[in-house]
Amino acid sequence: MKQMRLLTLLFICTFATAQEVYNIPVDSSLKYSHSAHGGLWDYFSGEHLISSKYTIQGSSNSPDQSGLIVILTPNLNEISKLPTPIKIKPIPAKEIEIRNSGEIAKKLASPPELDKVLVLQEHPYVIVGAAQFLITNFSTGIECDYREYNATIIAIIQDFEVAKNGGERINMC
C-alpha cells in the first residue's frame, strides 16, 4: 500500500511539472512568454492578425461576466500560423475563446441581436460571421482533460459577413 501511495504521488508531481513543447512557425509574431498553474497553461506574447469565422453565443459562464462568449474558428491555413503543442494533448487551435467577449460582441452585432443571444434556451440563438482580428495574450492549457485556447481581441480589422442562425444547437461543454 505504501508503494502505491508513492507511485501516485510521483505521477501527480511529474504531471504537474510537465512542460509543453510548441511548434511555433518561424515567421510567427507570437512568442512563448511563460507558464502558469503548475505548467498546465502557457502564455504567448505579441500581436497576431487572424482571419476567422466567429460565433457569438450566450453563456452563464462567460470569461468577462457579460453573458456572451465569442469563439473564433480559424481555417487550417490560419491554424498553421499559431503555436501548436507537441507533447501533451497535441490538438491545434480549432477554437479560440475570446476573453473580452462582451466588448467584442457589441462591436460585431446590434443590441437587438445580442438580446436574442442572451436568452438561454434549449435551442439558443447564435450569431455567426467572419472577420479579420488582431489578437494578443494568446494562451493554451488543459482544463478537464481538454485543451483550450484563449486570446484577447484588440481590434476588428474587417468584418466580412454576418449570418444569423437562430435555433442552431450549440454544445456548451
C-alpha positions as CSV (number, residue, x, y, z in Angstrom):
1,M,0.0,0.0,0.0
2,K,2.9,2.3,0.8
3,Q,4.4,1.7,-2.6
4,M,1.0,2.6,-4.3
5,R,0.9,6.0,-2.5
6,L,4.5,6.7,-3.5
7,L,3.7,5.8,-7.2
8,T,0.6,8.0,-7.1
9,L,2.5,11.0,-5.6
10,L,5.3,10.5,-8.2
11,F,2.7,10.6,-11.0
12,I,1.0,13.7,-9.7
13,C,4.3,15.6,-9.3
14,T,5.5,14.6,-12.7
15,F,2.3,15.7,-14.4
16,A,2.1,19.0,-12.5
17,T,5.7,20.0,-13.5
18,A,5.5,18.7,-17.1
19,Q,6.4,21.5,-19.6
20,E,4.9,21.6,-23.0
21,V,6.9,22.0,-26.2
22,Y,5.4,24.0,-29.1
23,N,5.8,24.1,-32.8
24,I,5.9,27.9,-33.4
25,P,6.1,29.0,-37.1
26,V,9.3,30.9,-37.8
27,D,7.5,34.0,-39.0
28,S,5.0,34.0,-36.2
29,S,4.6,37.2,-34.2
30,L,3.6,35.1,-31.2
31,K,6.5,34.2,-28.9
32,Y,6.4,31.9,-25.8
33,S,6.2,34.1,-22.7
34,H,5.7,31.9,-19.6
35,S,3.9,29.0,-17.9
36,A,1.4,29.1,-15.1
37,H,-0.8,26.9,-12.9
38,G,1.8,24.2,-12.5
39,G,2.7,24.2,-16.1
40,L,-0.8,23.4,-17.3
41,W,-1.3,26.8,-19.0
42,D,1.2,28.5,-21.4
43,Y,1.1,32.1,-22.5
44,F,2.5,33.8,-25.6
45,S,3.4,37.5,-26.1
46,G,2.9,39.5,-29.2
47,E,0.1,40.5,-31.5
48,H,-1.2,38.3,-34.3
49,L,-3.5,39.1,-37.3
50,I,-6.0,36.3,-37.8
51,S,-8.9,35.8,-40.3
52,S,-11.6,33.6,-38.8
53,K,-15.2,32.6,-38.6
54,Y,-16.7,33.7,-35.3
55,T,-19.7,32.6,-33.2
56,I,-21.4,34.8,-30.6
57,Q,-23.4,32.7,-28.1
58,G,-24.9,33.2,-24.7
59,S,-23.4,31.6,-21.6
60,S,-23.8,31.9,-17.8
61,N,-20.0,31.2,-17.7
62,S,-18.6,33.9,-19.9
63,P,-15.0,35.0,-19.2
64,D,-15.9,38.6,-18.7
65,Q,-19.2,38.1,-16.9
66,S,-21.1,39.7,-19.9
67,G,-23.2,36.6,-20.5
68,L,-21.7,36.4,-24.0
69,I,-19.0,34.2,-25.5
70,V,-17.2,34.9,-28.8
71,I,-15.4,31.9,-30.2
72,L,-13.1,32.1,-33.2
73,T,-12.9,29.0,-35.5
74,P,-10.0,29.6,-37.9
75,N,-9.4,27.6,-41.0
76,L,-6.5,25.2,-41.4
77,N,-4.3,27.9,-43.1
78,E,-4.8,30.2,-40.1
79,I,-4.4,27.5,-37.5
80,S,-1.0,26.6,-39.1
81,K,0.3,30.2,-38.2
82,L,-0.4,29.6,-34.4
83,P,1.7,27.8,-31.8
84,T,0.8,24.1,-31.7
85,P,1.6,21.8,-28.7
86,I,3.7,18.8,-29.4
87,K,3.8,16.7,-26.2
88,I,0.6,17.0,-24.1
89,K,-2.8,16.9,-25.9
90,P,-1.3,18.0,-29.3
91,I,-4.5,19.5,-30.6
92,P,-4.3,22.6,-32.8
93,A,-6.3,25.7,-32.1
94,K,-9.6,24.8,-33.9
95,E,-11.5,27.1,-31.4
96,I,-10.2,30.1,-29.6
97,E,-12.4,31.6,-26.8
98,I,-12.1,35.4,-26.5
99,R,-11.5,36.8,-23.0
100,N,-13.1,40.2,-23.8
101,S,-16.2,38.6,-25.4
102,G,-18.8,41.1,-24.2
103,E,-16.9,44.1,-25.6
104,I,-16.2,42.4,-29.0
105,A,-19.8,41.0,-29.4
106,K,-21.1,44.6,-29.0
107,K,-18.9,45.7,-31.9
108,L,-19.9,42.7,-34.1
109,A,-23.7,42.7,-33.5
110,S,-26.6,45.1,-32.8
111,P,-28.2,45.3,-29.4
112,P,-31.5,43.6,-30.5
113,E,-29.4,40.7,-31.9
114,L,-27.4,40.4,-28.7
115,D,-30.7,40.4,-26.6
116,K,-31.8,37.3,-28.6
117,V,-28.4,35.6,-27.9
118,L,-28.7,36.4,-24.1
119,V,-31.9,34.3,-23.8
120,L,-30.5,30.9,-22.7
121,Q,-32.8,28.2,-24.0
122,E,-32.6,24.7,-25.4
123,H,-32.1,25.9,-29.0
124,P,-30.1,29.1,-28.5
125,Y,-29.9,32.0,-31.0
126,V,-26.3,32.4,-32.1
127,I,-24.7,34.9,-34.4
128,V,-22.1,33.6,-36.9
129,G,-19.9,35.6,-39.2
130,A,-16.3,36.1,-40.4
131,A,-13.8,38.8,-39.8
132,Q,-10.1,39.7,-39.5
133,F,-9.0,40.3,-36.0
134,L,-5.8,41.5,-34.2
135,I,-5.3,39.3,-31.1
136,T,-2.9,39.3,-28.2
137,N,-2.5,37.4,-24.9
138,F,-2.8,34.1,-26.7
139,S,-2.7,31.2,-24.3
140,T,-3.4,27.5,-24.2
141,G,-3.9,25.0,-21.4
142,I,-5.5,21.8,-20.2
143,E,-8.9,22.1,-18.4
144,C,-10.8,18.9,-17.5
145,D,-8.7,16.7,-19.9
146,Y,-9.4,19.1,-22.8
147,R,-7.0,21.6,-24.5
148,E,-8.4,25.1,-24.6
149,Y,-7.2,28.2,-26.4
150,N,-7.8,31.8,-25.4
151,A,-7.0,35.2,-26.7
152,T,-7.9,38.9,-26.3
153,I,-9.1,40.8,-29.4
154,I,-7.5,44.3,-29.6
155,A,-9.0,45.2,-32.9
156,I,-11.5,44.1,-35.5
157,I,-9.7,44.9,-38.8
158,Q,-12.5,43.9,-41.2
159,D,-15.9,42.3,-40.6
160,F,-16.5,40.2,-43.8
161,E,-20.1,39.0,-43.2
162,V,-22.7,38.4,-40.6
163,A,-25.1,35.5,-41.0
164,K,-27.7,35.0,-38.3
165,N,-28.5,31.4,-37.4
166,G,-31.5,31.3,-35.0
167,G,-32.0,28.0,-33.2
168,E,-28.6,26.4,-34.0
169,R,-27.9,24.0,-31.3
170,I,-24.5,24.7,-29.6
171,N,-22.9,22.2,-27.2
172,M,-21.7,24.4,-24.3
173,C,-19.4,21.8,-22.8
